[in-house]
Structures are given as structure tokens and as C-alpha cells.
Amino acid sequence: MYTTSIAIQVLPDITEMDKVCAIVDNVIEYIASTGCHFMVGPFETSVEGDFETLMDIIKRCQEIPIEQGAPSTKAYVKIFHNPNGVLTIAEKTDKFK
């Protein structure tokens, strides 16, 4: 049972689209490496897990673009936390497949 789900969109402050895409790809690779269940969408990535782990992921997603040369970065984050459990990505989306 997941207690928290987030949706995160990371926007490195760089104008060259190929560099933006490369940084965002690296952020997604990091999310994949965490072992949390996730789903990449066209504007944001949804991730499920426990609250503390997801807060750490949000933090790291801000650090990666800076480490890769972005002078700054923005993130749009949605958080749903319920100690009794949240609807999973599959429960929210499978009916539309």
C-alpha cells in the first residue's frame, strides 16, 4: 500500500531544447533508479511510495539539473498523502487503456 503519490515536472532554466531534454531524461533515469513505481507522462512524472522517500526524490530532482549545468531549475509538484493509502497509478488510469 502506498501512502503518498506525487506528480513532478522539472524545468531546467536552459533555452537549448536538446540540453533540457537530456537533463529531464537524467532526472527520469534517477526516478527509475529509486525502485519506486512511476509513470512518465508528457508533462510530468507520477511516482508512488512512502512520504519520506518521495520528499527525498523531489529534493534530488532539483539538484540534478544544477549539477548538469542549469543555472536554476523549477519544479511543479503535486502531492497526495494519506496514511491509510492512496489510489495507485493503475487504479487511476487502467480504465482508460
N, C-alpha and C positions, 0 to 999 in steps of 0.2 A: 504494500500500500504506500503510495506516495503522499506526503503531507503538503507538498508545495509544487507548484508549476510556475515557470517563468516564460516570458517571451522576450527576447533581447534582439535589438537591432543595433549594430555597431557601425558608426560612421566616422572613419578616419578623416582628419582635416587635410586632405590632399586632393588636388584638382585632376591629376592624371588618372583616368579611369582604370588603366591596367594595374597601377600600383594599388588603388583602392581595392580592386577585386582580389589581388594577391594577398593583401593584408586580411581582408574579410575571409578568404579561404583559409588562411592560417588560424584565424580565430575559430572557425568552424572545426578545423582539424583538432584544435585544443579541446573544444567541447566534446568531440568524439572520443578523445583520449581519456576523458574523465570516467567513462563507464556508465554515465547517466544515460537514460533513454532520452532521445532527442529527435526532432524532425525539422529539417530545413525547409523554409518557405521562401517565397520570392522577396519578402521584405524583412522577415525576422526568423529567428530560430527558436523553437519551443523546446524546453528542457524540463524533465520531471525528476524529482528527488526529494531529499530532506532539506529543510530550510537552510541550515548552516552550509552545507555543500554548495547549494545554489548561490548563496551570497558570496562564497569564495569564487565561484565561477564568474559571477558578474564583475567582481574586482579584477580578476585575471584578464577578462575580456577588455578591460580598459588599459591594462598595462601592455599587452601585446602590440597594439598599433604604435605606441610611443617607442617601444623597443625596436620597431621596424622602420622608424624614421618619420612617423607622423608627428607634426609639432603639437597637435592636440587631437582629441577624439571625443565624440559624443556617443551616448547610448540612450536608446529609448527602451525602457524596461517595464514590463507588466508583471506583477507578482500576485499569485493567488495562493494563500496559505490557509490550511485548515488542519489542525492536529488530528481530526477524525478522518482525513483523507480527502483527496480531490479527484475529480473526473480525470481519467487518463486521456492522453492524446488520441488513442484508439477509440475510446468511448465517445469522444467529441467528433471524430472525423470519419470513422469507418463507414458510417451510414451513407456517406456521400461518394464512396468509391464505386 
